[in-house]
């Protein structure tokens, strides 16, 4: 019996010696000794944040003809040095199976994939981005915290601040990396600069606090009865002017408008006029009609602009058509 300790192809020679001489017979390749398969590999990294790209390098030895990689997350490869992206978080067992005439060998290694890393970005959005300046309207603020790979980062305390109005102070991000807060408008026309911060990270957005809406209509009062009846059309190009008499009791508004300030607009084709940026308070409303019309009612009113959309009472100016003299 002979033990071959080194792999290779061997020629076996038989030599016989006898009284009449000797003879020998050689058989090339009579014995082939294969090197045992030994699976081995190295990974470019064994831990990281999803999605984690890892390149595996085969370092297997022996007589191997087939290599099979199982990445432990449902994916596989038969490449020599595959690169795999781990999308899901978890600890995965990567298995290389090397097999051939040298037998079968298996090598495993663990890759740990974290669901998220440290926060690197904060974004902030407001909905809606315009509120009535009534001290009661609210906007929903949404801050999203993500890591460098775009994964949402939960359990982060986001601090909210605003330059105008009231705001929820802080909130903790949920599993989607989302922290929400509520912005309540001030009784002051202006633009609120809203900020969400997390450590050194911050994001900001703007929410406009718009003044109250005051709207009315002027129309042709054909029968001069002081009521808009069927068949009485609106009057375009009527100038409507609001003059501030006194601000509503709100210290916040004091800096935004002065008594005596005026706002002016013109009625549209349907006789409708509309003011959209009025601070809360009392006003004098004056209507000035184009030539050819004569008012059938007073053209000046004292009105109050309150909170809420269209909160102010609609004021109609009643007019009649000024008929030219008929020649006889
Ligand atoms: Ca009428």
Boltz pocket constraint, residues with backbone or C-beta under 6 A from the ligand:
constraints:
  - pocket:
      binder: B
      contacts: [[A, 220], [A, 221], [A, 222], [A, 223], [A, 224], [A, 225], [A, 226], [A, 227], [A, 228], [A, 229], [A, 232]]
      max_distance: 6.0
